[in-house]
Amino acid sequence: MSSATAASKTAPAALPDWVGEAAAVPAEYAPWLTERRAEALDAFRDAGFPARRDEAWKYTSLRNVERRRFAAPAVPQAIPGSVPGVDGLEGATLVFVNGRLVSADGLPTRATACSLAEAVAAGHPACEPLLGRLADPRRHRFAALGLACFTDGALLDVPADCELDEPVRLVFIADGARQATFSAPRVLIRAGANSRATVVEHYAGGSGEALACATTEIALAPGAAVEHYRLQEESPEAFHLGVLAARLEADARLTSHNIAVGGRIARLDLDTTLAGRGAEVVMNGVYLARDRQHVDNHTSVDHAVPHTRSDQIYRGVLDGRGRAVFNGRALVRQGAAGTDAQQANANLLLSEEAEVDTKPELEIYADDVKCSHGATTGQLDETALFYLRSRGVDEATARTLLTFAFCDVVLARMGAGPLRRHAERLAVGRLPDSDTLRQFT
């Protein structure tokens, strides 16, 4: 399933001109990063754009991306329009336009939250050991492209025993109003031992056609806990190719909330390695696609040591000619006794033309484990629909309420109230008869 496996079957191809232009290395980069970027570019050159014979991309075609020419955007002078907000959410906010930091407000005093480019230039101790090391360029071709081409991003470094009282929000706006643009926003999060933080990555819709290769790397020291929200609501013309890779040491906990409603083609590869006893990851995901949208989620959890836990629950709603892909994998390595790995994917099809391909996987090489997985795809429950109709609810409203309730099983697991309400509004806005539904939510 890995890109590396696919790459071995595909002859290296010439890079598109725009990739070479985007990967031009500025002279001010540190030697270690210059070398790492060159290696990443070689990895992308070897892999190339995926073809349908690549197993990990069997159901997601990027022909519409490969055929286009994307330009590196000019350095933004200001934020185009208003920054999308989350009502009631307080805390630090860093805003990036086409991958570059344009504003930062309310930064925490007990942790470092800053431009990744500035952190690299200053020799911040989190950068060299982690940047480009957690999201393997040989496994993820678009993490490789992002590493080779990124210009800026965000660094969040939370020291040991520090608990951030308010979330850190990172807003990424892809603006292709003047020409089709390419950006490679990057996030590096390091949480020290027994620290606590909430991080929000908000990919918001600008205008026009844009391609974003967004990469997030998270390193959790023993006992650290991070609640991570990823809200992807880019414009209908955008292409979004994301990778999130995390490594958890003993007793660390990562809670991932992934909400995807935007983009013409949107893909996220979410990889987690549970490297210490007692480590735990919770993955919650909701995706909604309509018209001709295509959304693809690939998750992978590596239970590398004994007594680790993972819990994945992803749900999707497809309408019109929407298309979705879900591939969830849990690997239990030899000797990883005491593993608890749970995985569930459910999909709701609202039209005859909607389509989903789902593939949950368990790969187990140890005894004394508790693992389960399952996937369902179907329409609304006719019994529940009849129950609401019998209580005087008209059919259209009943269908809308049941569809929202299907999504809310996952949304209700979000701990931050303002973010949960924002995600609910996103879901409502993408569902049929949304005006009626707003009266009930």
C-alpha positions in Angstrom: 0.0 0.0 0.0 2.9 2.4 0.4 4.1 4.9 -2.1 7.5 3.4 -1.9 6.2 0.1 -3.2 4.3 1.8 -6.0 7.4 3.7 -6.9 9.4 0.6 -7.4 7.0 -0.4 -10.2 7.0 2.9 -11.9 9.9 4.2 -14.0 11.1 7.7 -13.0 9.6 10.4 -15.1 10.7 13.9 -15.8 9.4 16.4 -13.3 6.9 19.0 -14.6 8.5 22.4 -15.0 6.5 23.9 -12.2 7.8 21.3 -9.7 11.4 22.2 -10.6 10.7 25.9 -10.3 9.0 25.4 -6.9 11.9 23.3 -5.6 14.6 25.9 -6.3 16.5 26.0 -3.0 17.1 29.4 -1.5 20.8 30.0 -0.6 20.0 30.9 3.0 18.8 27.4 3.9 20.9 25.4 6.3 23.0 22.6 4.7 21.1 19.9 6.5 17.8 21.2 5.1 19.3 21.7 1.6 20.4 18.1 1.6 17.0 16.9 2.9 15.1 18.9 0.3 17.3 17.4 -2.5 16.6 13.9 -1.2 12.9 14.6 -1.1 12.9 15.9 -4.7 14.7 12.7 -5.8 12.0 10.7 -3.9 9.2 12.5 -5.7 11.0 12.2 -9.0 11.3 8.4 -8.5 7.7 8.0 -7.5 6.1 10.5 -9.9 2.4 11.2 -10.0 0.4 8.1 -9.0 -1.3 5.9 -11.6 -4.3 3.7 -11.2 -2.0 0.7 -10.9 -0.5 2.1 -7.7 -2.6 0.3 -5.1 -2.7 3.2 -2.7 -4.1 5.4 -5.4 -6.3 2.9 -7.2 -9.5 4.8 -6.7 -8.1 8.4 -6.8 -7.0 9.8 -10.1 -4.8 12.9 -10.2 -4.9 13.4 -13.9 -6.6 16.8 -13.4 -3.7 17.8 -11.2 -0.9 16.4 -13.3 -2.1 18.0 -16.5 -2.1 21.5 -15.0 0.7 24.0 -14.6 0.9 25.6 -11.2 2.8 28.7 -10.5 4.6 29.6 -7.3 2.6 32.4 -5.8 4.0 35.8 -5.2 4.9 36.7 -1.6 1.5 37.9 -0.1 1.4 41.4 1.1 -1.9 41.1 2.8 -4.7 38.7 3.6 -7.1 38.3 0.7 -10.5 39.1 2.2 -11.4 38.2 5.7 -10.0 35.4 7.8 -12.6 32.7 8.4 -13.4 32.5 12.1 -14.6 30.0 14.6 -17.2 31.6 16.8 -16.3 31.5 20.5 -12.8 30.2 20.0 -10.1 32.1 21.8 -6.3 31.7 21.5 -3.4 32.3 19.3 -4.0 32.6 15.6 -1.3 32.4 12.8 -2.5 33.1 9.3 -0.8 31.8 6.2 -1.5 32.8 2.6 -0.3 30.3 0.0 2.0 28.8 2.5 3.6 32.0 3.9 2.9 33.6 7.3 1.2 37.0 7.0 -0.1 37.6 10.6 0.3 36.2 14.1 -1.8 37.3 17.1 -2.1 36.3 20.7 0.9 34.0 20.7 1.3 31.8 23.8 4.0 32.9 26.3 4.8 29.5 27.7 5.4 27.8 24.3 6.9 28.6 21.0 4.5 29.3 18.1 6.2 30.9 15.1 7.1 30.8 11.4 8.8 27.5 10.6 11.1 29.3 8.1 12.2 31.6 10.9 12.7 28.7 13.3 14.9 26.9 10.8 16.9 30.0 10.1 17.4 30.5 13.9 18.5 26.9 14.4 15.6 25.9 16.7 16.4 22.6 18.3 13.1 20.9 17.1 13.8 21.4 13.4 16.8 19.4 12.4 15.8 16.1 14.3 12.2 16.2 13.2 11.6 18.1 10.0 11.0 15.7 7.2 11.8 12.7 9.4 8.3 11.8 10.7 6.5 12.1 7.3 8.7 9.7 5.3 9.3 11.1 1.8 9.9 7.6 0.5 6.5 6.4 1.8 4.5 9.6 0.9 5.3 11.1 -2.4 3.4 14.3 -1.7 5.1 14.7 1.6 8.3 14.5 -0.4 7.1 17.1 -2.9 6.1 19.3 0.1 9.4 19.0 1.7 11.3 19.8 -1.5 9.2 22.9 -2.1 8.0 24.4 1.1 8.8 28.0 1.9 7.2 28.4 5.3 4.8 26.9 7.8 4.3 26.8 11.5 6.3 25.5 14.4 4.6 24.7 17.8 7.0 23.6 20.5 5.4 23.0 23.9 7.9 22.4 26.7 7.7 19.6 29.3 4.9 19.9 31.9 3.4 22.9 30.1 -0.4 23.0 29.6 -1.7 25.5 27.1 -5.0 26.9 28.3 -6.2 28.0 24.9 -5.9 26.4 21.4 -3.3 27.4 18.8 -5.1 28.0 15.5 -3.2 27.8 12.2 -5.2 29.2 9.3 -4.1 28.3 5.7 -5.7 30.2 2.8 -5.0 29.0 -0.7 -5.6 31.9 -3.1 -5.4 31.2 -6.8 -7.5 34.2 -7.9 -4.9 35.5 -10.5 -3.4 32.1 -11.6 -3.4 28.5 -10.6 -1.0 28.4 -7.6 1.0 25.8 -5.8 1.9 25.9 -2.1 3.4 23.5 0.4 2.3 24.6 3.9 4.0 22.7 6.7 3.4 22.2 10.4 5.8 20.8 13.0 4.5 20.1 16.5 6.7 18.9 19.3 5.1 18.3 22.7 7.4 17.7 25.7 6.9 15.2 28.4 3.5 15.5 30.2 2.5 18.6 28.2 -1.0 19.4 27.0 -2.1 21.4 23.9 -4.9 21.8 21.5 -4.0 22.6 17.9 -6.4 23.6 15.1 -5.3 23.4 11.4 -7.9 25.3 9.4 -7.6 25.1 5.6 -9.9 27.7 4.3 -11.2 28.5 0.9 -9.7 31.3 -1.0 -10.6 31.7 -4.6 -9.6 30.2 -7.9 -7.6 27.1 -8.7 -4.9 26.1 -6.2 -2.9 23.0 -5.2 -1.8 22.6 -1.6 0.6 19.8 -0.5 0.1 20.2 3.3 2.3 18.2 5.7 2.0 18.0 9.4 4.5 16.2 11.7 3.8 15.6 15.4 6.2 14.2 18.0 4.8 13.5 21.4 7.2 12.8 24.3 6.2 10.4 27.2 2.9 11.5 28.8 2.2 14.3 26.3 -1.4 14.8 25.1 -2.4 16.8 22.0 -5.9 17.3 20.7 -5.6 18.0 17.0 -8.3 19.4 14.8 -8.1 19.5 11.0 -10.8 21.5 9.2 -10.6 21.3 5.4 -13.1 23.6 3.7 -11.2 24.8 0.7 -12.8 26.2 -2.5 -14.5 23.9 -4.9 -11.7 24.5 -7.4 -8.9 23.5 -5.1 -6.8 20.4 -4.9 -5.7 19.4 -1.4 -3.1 16.6 -0.9 -2.3 16.3 2.8 -0.1 14.1 5.0 -0.2 13.9 8.8 2.5 11.8 10.5 2.8 11.4 14.3 5.0 9.4 16.7 3.9 8.8 20.2 6.2 7.7 23.1 5.1 6.0 26.3 1.7 7.0 27.7 1.3 9.8 25.1 -2.1 10.5 23.6 -3.1 12.0 20.3 -6.8 12.8 19.5 -7.3 13.6 15.8 -10.5 15.2 14.5 -10.5 15.4 10.7 -13.4 17.2 9.0 -13.3 17.4 5.2 -16.0 19.2 3.2 -14.1 21.3 0.6 -11.9 20.9 -2.5 -12.4 19.4 -5.9 -10.0 16.5 -5.0 -9.0 16.1 -1.3 -6.7 13.4 0.1 -5.3 12.9 3.6 -2.8 10.2 4.6 -2.8 10.0 8.4 0.0 7.8 9.8 0.6 7.2 13.5 3.4 5.2 15.1 2.7 4.1 18.7 6.3 3.7 19.8 5.9 3.5 23.6 3.9 1.4 26.0 0.6 3.0 26.9 0.5 5.2 23.9 -3.0 5.9 22.5 -4.4 7.4 19.3 -8.1 8.3 18.7 -9.0 9.2 15.1 -12.4 10.8 14.4 -13.3 11.7 10.8 -16.2 13.1 8.9 -16.2 13.7 5.2 -19.0 15.1 3.0 -18.8 15.2 -0.8 -21.4 16.4 -3.3 -21.6 17.4 -7.0 -18.3 16.0 -8.4 -16.2 16.3 -5.3 -13.7 13.5 -4.5 -12.4 12.9 -1.0 -9.9 10.2 0.0 -8.8 9.3 3.5 -6.0 6.8 4.2 -5.2 6.1 7.8 -2.5 3.9 9.3 -1.7 3.0 12.9 1.5 1.1 13.7 1.3 -0.7 17.0 5.1 -1.1 17.4 5.2 -2.1 21.1 3.0 -4.0 23.6 0.0 -2.4 25.3 -1.0 0.4 23.0 -4.5 1.4 21.9 -6.1 2.9 18.7 -9.7 3.8 18.0 -10.7 4.9 14.5 -14.2 6.0 13.5 -14.8 7.6 10.2 -18.1 8.5 8.6 -18.9 9.9 5.2 -22.0 11.3 3.4 -22.1 11.3 -0.4 -24.6 13.2 -2.5 -24.9 14.0 -6.2 -21.9 12.5 -8.0 -19.7 12.7 -4.9 -17.0 10.1 -4.6 -15.2 8.9 -1.5 -12.4 6.5 -0.6 -11.5 5.2 2.9 -8.6 2.9 3.6 -7.9 2.3 7.3 -5.0 0.1 8.4 -3.9 -1.1 11.8 -0.6 -3.0 12.0 0.2 -5.0 15.1 3.9 -5.9 15.1 5.4 -9.1 16.4 5.6 -9.0 20.2 3.0 -6.2 20.6 0.9 -8.2 23.0 -1.9 -6.3 24.7 -2.8 -4.2 21.7 -6.3 -2.8 21.4 -7.1 -1.7 17.9 -10.6 -0.7 16.9 -11.7 0.6 13.5 -15.0 1.5 11.9 -16.1 3.2 8.7 -19.7 3.9 7.8 -21.0 5.7 4.7 -24.3 7.1 3.7 -25.2 7.5 0.0 -27.9 10.0 -0.7 -28.0 9.6 -4.5 -27.8 6.8 -7.0 -24.7 8.3 -8.6 -22.7 8.7 -5.4 -20.0 6.1 -4.8 -17.6 5.0 -2.1 -14.7 2.5 -1.9 -13.9 1.4 1.6 -11.2 -1.0 2.7 -10.5 -1.5 6.4 -7.4 -3.6 7.2 -5.9 -5.5 10.1 -2.4 -6.9 9.9 -1.6 -8.8 13.1 1.6 -10.6 14.0 1.1 -11.0 17.8 -1.1 -13.0 20.2 -3.2 -11.7 23.1 -4.6 -8.7 21.2 -8.1 -7.2 20.9 -8.7 -6.0 17.4 -11.8 -5.3 15.3 -12.7 -3.6 12.1 -15.8 -3.0 10.0 -17.3 -1.0 7.2 -20.9 -0.3 6.1 -22.3 1.5 3.1 -26.0 2.2 2.5 -29.0 4.5 2.6 -31.0 5.9 5.5 -32.7 3.5 7.8 -36.3 3.1 6.7 -37.4 2.1 10.1 -36.1 5.3 11.7 -37.5 7.3 8.8 -40.9 5.7 9.4 -40.7 6.4 13.1 -40.2 10.1 12.5 -42.9 10.2 9.8 -45.3 8.6 12.3 -44.6 11.4 14.8 -45.7 14.0 12.3 -42.3 15.0 10.7 -42.5 15.4 7.0 -40.3 13.1 4.9 -37.8 15.8 3.7 -37.2 17.0 7.3 -36.9 13.4 8.6 -34.3 12.5 6.0 -32.3 15.6 6.8 -32.4 15.0 10.6 -31.3 11.4 10.2 -28.5 12.4 7.9 -27.2 15.0 10.4 -27.5 12.4 13.2 -25.4 10.0 11.2 -22.6 12.6 11.1 -23.1 13.8 14.7 -22.0 10.4 16.1 -18.5 11.5 15.2 -18.8 15.2 15.7 -20.1 14.7 19.3 -16.6 13.2 20.1 -15.0 16.7 19.6 -14.0 18.1 23.0 -13.8 21.8 22.2 -17.4 23.2 22.1 -16.7 26.1 19.6 -15.0 23.7 17.2 -17.7 21.1 17.5 -20.4 23.8 16.7 -18.3 25.0 13.8 -18.0 21.5 12.4 -21.7 20.9 12.8 -22.4 24.1 10.8 -20.0 22.9 8.1 -21.8 19.6 8.0 -25.3 21.2 7.9 -24.3 23.5 5.1 -23.4 20.6 2.9 -26.5 18.5 3.5 -29.7 18.7 1.5 -32.4 20.9 2.9 -29.9 22.7 5.1 -32.2 25.6 5.8 -34.7 23.3 7.5 -32.0 21.6 9.5 -30.7 24.9 10.9 -33.9 25.2 12.8 -33.1 22.1 14.8 -29.4 22.6 15.4 
